[in-house]
């Protein structure tokens, strides 16, 4: 049986979807997964996204030049909280002891609660600090410098736990009941993953059914890797509505208090890093919760999850900024005092190049995080899907490179534990702990591979809306002909413009970066052309070429990082907050190395071994 999306005008708020993908030739499992994902997609915001503009060859530089600025009042509020938080961490938290024991002392959790660290973004009327997204990201940067376990505790609680979904989607009654508890230090969590379900919610087995006699939902199932679940007082649980269409199940989000009969933490998971992560398996057996604990409405759970994750993803690269800055401190100090072959190792080119790249990449990650955070603060309806995913994917991968290079620079002293270094009378620099703790960042809250697919879907969206109906065999021929005429009109103007001479309007970029901005625009136009060619050449099969799509995404991420770095550097220079000469040289260096990466990716688009690799892997798994 052929299946398609509804042909009426889409209404994202009601879960409708545009007729852009023909699912008639897919297996039932593929069709269910795709249609469920499409139903949960968050629609573009009212203003143009810079990320999406890159894939169309029309970079919206006005979005980044001038760089959005944090207000003086907001920055002062953040400074005051960060000063208290840093003082508390210095005086009370021992990250190596937390790592050693696998436990965060109760006194530390209670102290963080007294500071308001569990309610940074929760509005003041519900007992929180009411700080901005930018200040929340700054707090994550600070925490990233100290302890991955504390970062994970507070991030899982606020970024994806109960506070964020309720701030966006909760009823007034839900906010009044749960937010003061969360702000006061009652830990929360988010339960989505299951033993047989990772990134494909269509296979979700945890079920919920409404008992109309008692007006309660009854939940049954098991959730895996529920971060904070071991310590949580209340969690958000995603469940499939019992009796819904198995090919397009309704997924709903529920608030579940952990002391409810039938809720059981059956196992605490242990990991390579983040050894004090309160992550566990949670089982639900005939768990009854009141009807008013449903978030949004039945069948809208994935919208709750994906909208929450759009903002929540910013926390991980923010923490990577703090981690990277601490690694820079250690690496620079060591490279300056460690002498080999008659000179400090930092003067040897192999190490000097690592240091320069670490500094430039750290600056670019921070620029991306600050830009996305400021967008959220400026307009809650801003379309940050692509930019947040870029920051998460690119920032966590570069963060891993930075901590890995730090270990390489420090050599054996990087591989040795802090306790062992201290035992020998040396400075206990915990690079080994940072390496273990940071490895999860490219997996948490959407792996890098999932981020590439998510961004690729959004990059293709304008083309799917324009040309998808033409190829959709489930549509009436009249609709397909109308779509063909509309597509011919659009592409007949858009595509030639990608080749024609362009005035290279780059917005209000500083003169120091005008050349780099022009190169970004040139590369963006090339990206748009190559993506269009790939669509024409591969047709619907392009979605299967995930590595090839990933290359397009990586090009877009590099262009975004370059532009964000230029914008943020310009802001700092005009605000008198940085050394002008150093900022200009750092950003120019970053842009040059990034362009080298982009050119290699363009080369790999046309010359690669993907087909052979797939054949080998296919034989291996068979």
DOSEBA-761809 format. One line per 8 residues: number of its first residue (from 1); for each residue x, y, z of C-alpha. Coordinates in Angstrom, 1 decimal. Layout:
% residues N
NUM	X,Y,Z; ... $
% end
This chain:
% residues 622
1	0.0,0.0,0.0; 1.3,3.4,-0.9; 1.7,5.9,1.9; 2.3,9.6,1.7; 1.9,12.6,3.9; -1.3,14.7,4.0; -1.6,16.9,1.0; -3.1,19.9,2.8 $
9	-1.1,22.9,3.8; 1.2,21.7,6.6; 0.6,22.8,10.2; 3.5,21.9,12.3; 1.7,22.7,15.5; -0.8,19.9,14.7; 1.8,17.4,13.5; 1.0,17.7,9.8 $
17	3.7,17.3,7.1; 4.2,18.5,3.6; 4.1,16.1,0.7; 7.9,16.1,0.1; 9.0,12.5,0.3; 7.6,9.4,-1.5; 7.6,6.6,1.0; 5.7,4.1,-1.2 $
25	8.8,2.1,-2.1; 10.1,1.8,1.4; 9.7,-1.1,3.8; 7.1,-0.7,6.6; 9.9,-0.2,9.1; 11.7,2.4,7.0; 8.4,4.2,6.3; 7.4,4.2,10.0 $
33	10.7,5.6,11.1; 10.8,8.3,8.4; 7.2,9.5,8.8; 7.5,9.6,12.6; 10.7,11.7,12.2; 9.1,14.0,9.7; 6.0,14.4,11.9; 8.3,15.6,14.8 $
41	10.4,18.0,12.8; 10.4,21.5,14.1; 9.3,24.0,11.4; 11.6,26.9,10.4; 11.3,30.0,12.4; 10.0,33.3,11.1; 13.4,34.7,10.3; 15.9,33.3,7.9 $
49	18.5,30.9,9.4; 22.1,31.6,8.6; 22.8,27.9,8.6; 20.2,27.2,5.9; 21.3,30.2,3.8; 24.8,28.6,3.5; 23.3,25.6,1.6; 21.4,27.9,-0.8 $
57	24.5,29.8,-1.7; 23.1,33.0,-0.1; 24.8,33.4,3.2; 22.8,35.8,5.3; 25.7,37.8,6.7; 23.4,40.4,8.2; 22.5,37.8,10.8; 26.1,37.7,12.0 $
65	27.5,41.1,11.1; 27.3,42.9,13.5; 27.5,40.1,16.0; 24.6,40.1,18.4; 25.6,41.5,21.8; 24.7,40.6,25.3; 23.3,43.5,27.2; 25.4,45.1,29.9 $
73	22.7,44.3,32.5; 22.5,40.7,31.5; 26.3,40.3,31.4; 26.5,41.8,34.9; 23.9,39.4,36.2; 25.9,36.5,34.7; 29.2,37.8,36.0; 27.8,37.9,39.6 $
81	26.5,34.3,39.4; 29.7,33.0,37.7; 31.9,34.5,40.4; 29.9,32.8,43.1; 29.9,29.5,41.2; 33.6,29.6,40.5; 34.4,30.4,44.2; 32.2,27.5,45.3 $
89	33.9,25.1,42.8; 37.4,26.1,43.9; 36.6,25.8,47.6; 34.3,22.8,47.7; 34.6,20.5,44.7; 37.4,18.0,44.2; 36.9,16.7,40.6; 39.6,14.0,41.0 $
97	38.0,12.8,44.2; 34.6,12.7,42.5; 36.2,10.7,39.7; 38.0,8.4,42.1; 34.9,7.5,44.2; 32.3,7.7,41.5; 30.1,9.8,43.7; 29.3,13.5,44.0 $
105	29.2,14.4,47.7; 25.8,15.4,49.1; 27.4,18.6,50.4; 28.4,19.6,46.9; 25.0,19.0,45.5; 23.4,20.9,48.3; 25.8,23.8,47.9; 25.1,24.0,44.2 $
113	21.4,24.1,45.0; 21.8,26.9,47.5; 23.7,28.9,44.7; 20.7,28.4,42.4; 22.7,26.3,40.0; 19.8,23.9,39.5; 17.5,26.7,38.3; 19.8,28.9,36.2 $
121	17.2,29.5,33.5; 14.0,28.8,35.5; 12.1,32.1,35.8; 12.3,33.9,39.2; 8.5,33.5,39.8; 9.1,29.8,40.0; 12.1,30.0,42.3; 14.9,30.1,39.7 $
129	17.6,32.6,38.9; 15.9,33.6,35.6; 19.2,34.0,33.8; 19.5,34.1,30.0; 20.6,31.3,27.7; 23.9,33.1,27.2; 24.6,33.2,30.9; 23.6,29.5,31.1 $
137	26.1,28.7,28.4; 28.7,30.7,30.2; 28.1,28.7,33.3; 28.5,25.5,31.2; 31.9,26.9,30.0; 33.0,27.4,33.6; 31.9,24.0,34.7; 33.7,22.4,31.7 $
145	36.9,23.8,33.1; 36.5,21.9,36.3; 34.5,18.7,36.3; 32.7,16.7,33.6; 30.6,15.0,36.2; 29.2,18.2,37.7; 28.6,19.5,34.2; 26.6,16.4,33.2 $
153	24.6,16.5,36.5; 23.5,20.1,36.0; 23.2,19.9,32.2; 21.0,16.8,32.1; 18.8,18.3,34.8; 18.3,21.7,33.1; 19.0,21.3,29.3; 17.0,18.1,28.7 $
161	15.4,17.3,32.1; 12.1,18.7,33.4; 12.8,22.5,33.5; 13.4,23.1,29.8; 10.3,21.2,28.5; 8.1,22.8,31.0; 9.4,26.3,30.4; 8.5,25.9,26.7 $
169	5.5,23.6,26.8; 4.3,23.2,30.3; 0.9,24.4,31.6; 0.8,27.0,34.4; -0.2,24.3,36.9; 2.7,22.1,35.8; 5.2,25.0,36.1; 3.9,25.9,39.6 $
177	4.1,22.3,40.8; 7.5,21.2,39.4; 9.7,24.2,38.6; 10.2,25.4,42.2; 11.2,21.9,43.1; 13.7,21.7,40.3; 15.1,25.1,41.1; 15.5,24.1,44.7 $
185	17.8,21.2,43.9; 15.4,18.3,43.2; 17.2,16.5,40.4; 15.4,15.7,37.2; 16.1,13.6,34.1; 14.9,12.7,30.6; 14.0,9.1,29.6; 13.9,8.3,25.9 $
193	16.5,5.6,25.0; 15.5,1.9,25.4; 17.5,-1.3,25.1; 16.2,-1.7,21.5; 15.7,2.0,20.7; 18.3,4.6,20.1; 17.8,7.2,17.4; 14.7,5.4,15.9 $
201	11.7,6.2,18.2; 9.4,4.3,15.8; 10.5,1.1,17.6; 9.7,2.5,21.1; 8.3,-0.2,23.3; 7.5,1.7,26.5; 3.7,2.2,26.3; 1.1,4.5,27.9 $
209	-2.6,4.0,28.0; -5.4,6.2,29.4; -7.5,4.6,32.0; -10.8,6.5,31.5; -12.2,5.2,34.8; -9.6,6.9,36.9; -8.4,9.5,34.4; -4.8,8.3,34.8 $
217	-2.2,7.2,32.3; -0.7,3.7,32.9; 2.9,3.4,31.8; 4.8,0.1,31.2; 8.3,-0.4,29.8; 12.0,0.1,30.4; 14.4,3.0,29.7; 18.1,2.7,29.3 $
225	20.9,5.3,30.0; 18.7,7.7,31.8; 21.2,10.3,33.0; 20.4,11.5,36.5; 17.8,8.8,36.8; 19.5,7.2,39.8; 19.2,10.5,41.8; 16.1,12.1,40.2 $
233	12.9,13.0,41.9; 11.0,13.6,38.7; 11.7,12.7,35.1; 10.2,13.2,31.6; 9.3,9.9,30.1; 8.6,9.3,26.4; 6.1,6.6,25.7; 4.1,5.2,22.7 $
241	0.4,5.5,23.1; -1.1,2.0,23.2; -3.4,1.3,20.3; -1.9,3.9,18.0; -0.9,3.0,14.4; 2.2,0.8,14.6; 3.4,2.4,11.3; 3.1,5.9,12.8 $
249	2.9,5.5,16.5; 1.9,8.4,18.7; 4.7,9.3,21.1; 3.8,11.3,24.2; 5.8,13.0,27.0; 4.9,12.5,30.6; 6.0,13.8,34.0; 6.7,10.9,36.2 $
257	7.6,11.2,39.9; 10.2,8.6,40.9; 8.5,7.6,44.1; 5.4,6.6,42.2; 4.5,2.9,42.8; 5.9,0.7,40.0; 8.9,2.9,39.2; 12.1,1.1,39.8 $
265	15.8,1.9,39.1; 17.1,-1.6,38.4; 20.7,-0.8,37.5; 23.3,1.9,37.7; 25.4,2.1,34.5; 29.2,2.6,34.7; 31.3,4.2,32.0; 34.8,4.8,30.8 $
273	34.6,8.4,31.9; 32.1,10.5,33.9; 32.5,7.9,36.7; 30.1,9.8,38.9; 27.3,9.9,36.3; 24.0,9.0,37.9; 22.9,7.1,34.8; 20.7,4.0,35.1 $
281	18.0,1.7,33.8; 14.5,2.6,34.9; 11.6,0.1,34.8; 7.9,1.1,34.8; 5.4,-1.5,35.8; 1.8,-0.4,35.7; 2.8,3.1,36.7; -0.2,5.3,37.2 $
289	0.2,9.0,36.8; -2.5,11.7,36.7; -3.7,12.9,33.4; -2.5,16.5,34.1; 1.1,15.1,33.9; 0.9,14.9,30.1; 3.1,17.5,28.5; 1.6,19.4,25.6 $
297	-0.9,16.7,24.3; -1.0,13.1,23.2; 1.2,12.3,20.2; 3.3,15.4,20.6; 6.1,13.9,22.6; 8.7,14.0,19.9; 8.0,17.6,19.3; 8.7,18.2,23.0 $
305	11.9,16.2,22.8; 13.3,17.7,19.6; 12.4,21.3,20.5; 14.1,20.8,23.9; 17.2,19.2,22.3; 17.5,22.1,19.9; 18.4,24.4,22.8; 19.9,21.7,25.0 $
313	22.5,20.8,22.5; 24.3,24.1,23.0; 25.4,23.0,26.5; 27.8,20.4,25.3; 29.9,22.6,23.0; 29.8,25.3,25.7; 31.3,22.8,28.2; 33.9,22.0,25.5 $
321	34.9,25.6,25.4; 35.7,25.5,29.1; 37.5,22.2,28.8; 39.5,23.5,25.7; 40.5,26.7,27.5; 41.8,24.6,30.5; 43.7,22.3,28.0; 45.2,25.4,26.4 $
329	46.5,26.6,29.7; 48.1,23.3,30.5; 49.6,22.9,27.0; 50.9,26.4,26.7; 52.5,26.2,30.1; 54.1,22.8,29.4; 55.3,23.7,25.9; 57.0,26.8,27.3 $
337	58.9,25.1,30.1; 59.6,21.6,28.8; 63.0,21.8,27.0; 64.1,19.2,24.4; 66.9,19.5,21.9; 68.0,22.8,23.3; 64.7,24.6,23.1; 61.2,24.6,24.7 $
345	59.0,22.1,22.9; 56.6,24.9,22.0; 59.3,26.4,19.7; 59.4,23.2,17.7; 57.1,23.5,14.7; 55.2,20.2,15.3; 54.1,21.4,18.7; 53.7,25.1,17.7 $
353	51.2,24.1,15.0; 49.2,22.1,17.5; 49.0,25.0,19.9; 48.0,27.5,17.2; 45.2,25.2,16.0; 44.0,24.5,19.5; 43.7,28.2,20.2; 41.9,29.0,16.9 $
361	39.5,26.1,17.2; 38.6,27.0,20.8; 37.9,30.6,19.8; 35.6,29.3,16.9; 33.7,26.9,19.2; 33.0,29.8,21.7; 31.9,32.1,18.8; 29.4,29.5,17.6 $
369	28.0,28.8,21.1; 27.7,32.5,22.0; 26.0,33.3,18.6; 23.4,30.5,19.1; 22.8,31.4,22.7; 22.3,35.1,21.9; 19.9,34.2,19.1; 17.8,32.3,21.7 $
377	17.9,35.3,24.1; 17.0,37.8,21.3; 14.0,35.9,20.0; 12.7,32.7,21.5; 11.2,31.9,18.0; 14.6,32.1,16.2; 15.3,29.2,14.0; 18.5,27.7,15.6 $
385	18.1,24.1,14.5; 21.0,24.0,12.0; 23.3,26.3,14.0; 22.8,24.4,17.3; 23.5,21.1,15.5; 26.5,22.6,13.8; 27.8,23.8,17.2; 27.2,20.4,18.8 $
393	28.7,18.4,16.0; 31.7,20.6,15.2; 32.3,21.8,18.7; 32.4,18.4,20.4; 34.6,16.9,17.6; 37.1,19.8,17.9; 36.9,19.6,21.6; 38.0,16.0,21.5 $
401	40.8,16.9,19.1; 42.0,19.6,21.6; 42.1,17.3,24.6; 43.7,14.6,22.5; 46.4,17.0,21.4; 46.9,18.1,24.9; 47.7,14.6,25.9; 50.1,14.3,23.0 $
409	51.9,17.5,23.9; 52.3,16.4,27.6; 53.3,12.9,26.5; 53.6,10.4,29.4; 52.5,13.1,31.8; 49.3,13.4,29.9; 48.6,9.7,30.1; 49.5,9.4,33.8 $
417	46.7,10.0,36.3; 46.6,13.2,38.4; 46.9,11.0,41.6; 50.0,9.3,40.2; 51.6,12.6,39.2; 51.0,14.0,42.7; 52.4,10.9,44.2; 55.7,11.5,42.4 $
425	55.7,15.2,43.5; 54.6,16.7,40.1; 51.8,19.0,39.4; 48.6,16.9,39.2; 47.3,17.9,35.8; 44.3,15.7,35.1; 44.5,15.4,31.3; 43.8,11.7,31.5 $
433	40.5,12.4,33.3; 39.6,15.1,30.8; 40.2,12.7,27.9; 38.0,10.0,29.4; 35.2,12.4,30.4; 35.1,14.3,27.1; 34.9,11.2,24.8; 31.1,11.0,25.4 $
441	30.5,14.5,24.0; 30.3,13.3,20.4; 27.7,10.7,21.4; 25.5,12.5,24.0; 22.3,14.2,22.9; 22.6,13.1,19.3; 25.8,11.5,18.0; 27.9,13.2,15.4 $
449	26.5,10.8,12.8; 22.9,11.7,13.7; 23.8,15.4,13.7; 25.1,15.1,10.1; 21.8,13.4,9.1; 19.7,16.0,10.9; 21.5,18.9,9.3; 21.5,17.2,5.9 $
457	17.7,16.8,6.1; 17.3,20.5,6.9; 19.8,21.5,4.1; 17.7,19.5,1.6; 14.4,20.8,2.9; 14.0,23.8,0.5; 14.7,21.5,-2.4; 12.4,18.7,-1.2 $
465	9.5,21.2,-0.8; 10.2,22.6,-4.2; 11.0,19.5,-6.3; 9.9,16.6,-4.0; 6.3,16.6,-5.2; 7.4,16.2,-8.8; 8.9,12.8,-8.1; 6.3,11.7,-5.6 $
473	4.3,9.0,-7.4; 1.6,9.0,-4.7; 0.4,12.4,-5.7; -2.2,13.2,-8.5; -0.6,14.0,-11.8; -2.1,17.5,-11.7; -0.3,18.3,-8.4; 3.0,16.9,-9.9 $
481	2.7,19.0,-13.0; 2.0,22.1,-10.9; 5.0,21.4,-8.8; 7.1,20.9,-11.9; 6.2,24.3,-13.3; 6.9,25.9,-9.9; 10.2,24.2,-9.7; 11.3,25.2,-13.2 $
489	10.5,28.8,-12.4; 12.5,28.8,-9.2; 15.5,26.8,-10.4; 15.6,28.7,-13.7; 16.4,31.8,-11.7; 18.3,30.4,-8.7; 20.8,28.1,-10.4; 22.3,30.6,-12.9 $
497	22.7,33.1,-10.1; 25.2,30.7,-8.5; 27.5,31.1,-11.5; 27.0,34.8,-12.3; 29.4,37.6,-11.0; 28.3,38.7,-7.6; 28.9,41.9,-5.7; 29.9,39.9,-2.6 $
505	27.7,41.8,-0.1; 29.0,40.8,3.2; 27.0,42.9,5.7; 28.7,45.0,8.3; 31.9,42.9,8.5; 35.0,44.7,9.7; 37.5,45.6,7.0; 40.1,43.2,8.5 $
513	37.8,40.3,7.6; 36.2,41.4,4.3; 38.4,39.1,2.3; 37.6,36.1,4.4; 33.8,36.9,4.2; 34.0,37.1,0.4; 35.6,33.7,0.4; 32.9,32.3,2.6 $
521	30.3,33.5,0.1; 32.2,32.0,-2.8; 32.5,28.7,-1.1; 28.8,28.8,-0.1; 27.8,29.2,-3.7; 30.0,26.3,-4.6; 28.4,24.2,-1.9; 24.9,25.0,-3.2 $
529	25.9,24.0,-6.7; 27.5,20.8,-5.7; 24.5,19.8,-3.5; 22.1,20.5,-6.3; 24.3,18.5,-8.7; 24.3,15.6,-6.2; 20.5,15.7,-6.0; 20.1,15.7,-9.8 $
537	22.7,12.9,-10.2; 21.5,10.6,-7.4; 17.8,11.4,-7.1; 16.1,9.8,-4.1; 19.1,7.5,-3.7; 21.0,10.5,-2.2; 19.5,9.9,1.2; 21.3,6.5,1.3 $
545	24.7,8.2,0.7; 25.1,9.3,4.3; 28.9,9.8,4.1; 28.5,12.0,1.0; 25.8,14.0,2.7; 28.0,14.3,5.7; 30.7,16.0,3.6; 28.2,18.6,2.5 $
553	27.3,19.1,6.2; 30.9,19.4,7.2; 31.5,22.1,4.6; 28.5,24.0,5.9; 29.8,23.7,9.5; 33.3,25.0,8.5; 31.7,28.0,6.8; 29.5,28.7,9.8 $
561	32.5,28.4,12.2; 34.5,30.8,10.0; 31.7,33.4,9.9; 30.9,33.1,13.6; 34.6,33.6,14.4; 34.8,36.7,12.3; 31.6,38.1,13.9; 32.7,37.4,17.4 $
569	36.2,38.8,16.9; 34.7,41.9,15.4; 32.4,42.3,18.4; 35.3,41.9,20.9; 37.5,44.4,19.0; 34.7,47.0,18.9; 34.0,46.5,22.5; 37.6,46.8,23.5 $
577	37.6,43.3,25.1; 40.5,41.8,23.2; 43.8,42.5,21.6; 43.0,43.6,18.1; 46.2,42.3,16.5; 45.9,38.9,18.2; 42.2,38.5,17.3; 42.8,39.4,13.6 $
585	45.7,37.0,13.3; 43.9,34.2,15.1; 40.8,34.5,13.0; 42.7,34.8,9.7; 44.7,31.8,10.6; 41.5,29.8,11.5; 39.8,30.8,8.2; 42.8,29.7,6.2 $
593	43.0,26.3,7.8; 39.3,25.9,7.6; 39.3,26.7,3.9; 41.9,24.0,3.4; 39.5,21.6,5.1; 36.7,22.7,2.9; 38.7,22.3,-0.3; 39.6,18.7,0.7 $
601	36.0,18.0,1.4; 35.0,19.3,-2.1; 37.7,17.0,-3.6; 36.4,14.0,-1.7; 32.9,14.7,-3.0; 34.0,13.8,-6.5; 36.8,11.3,-5.7; 36.3,8.8,-2.8 $
609	36.2,5.1,-2.0; 32.7,5.1,-0.5; 31.3,2.4,-2.8; 34.1,0.0,-2.1; 33.9,0.6,1.6; 30.2,-0.1,1.6; 30.7,-3.4,-0.3; 33.4,-4.5,2.1 $
617	31.2,-3.7,5.2; 28.2,-5.4,3.6; 30.2,-8.7,3.2; 31.5,-8.3,6.8; 28.0,-8.1,8.4; 26.6,-10.8,6.2 $
% end
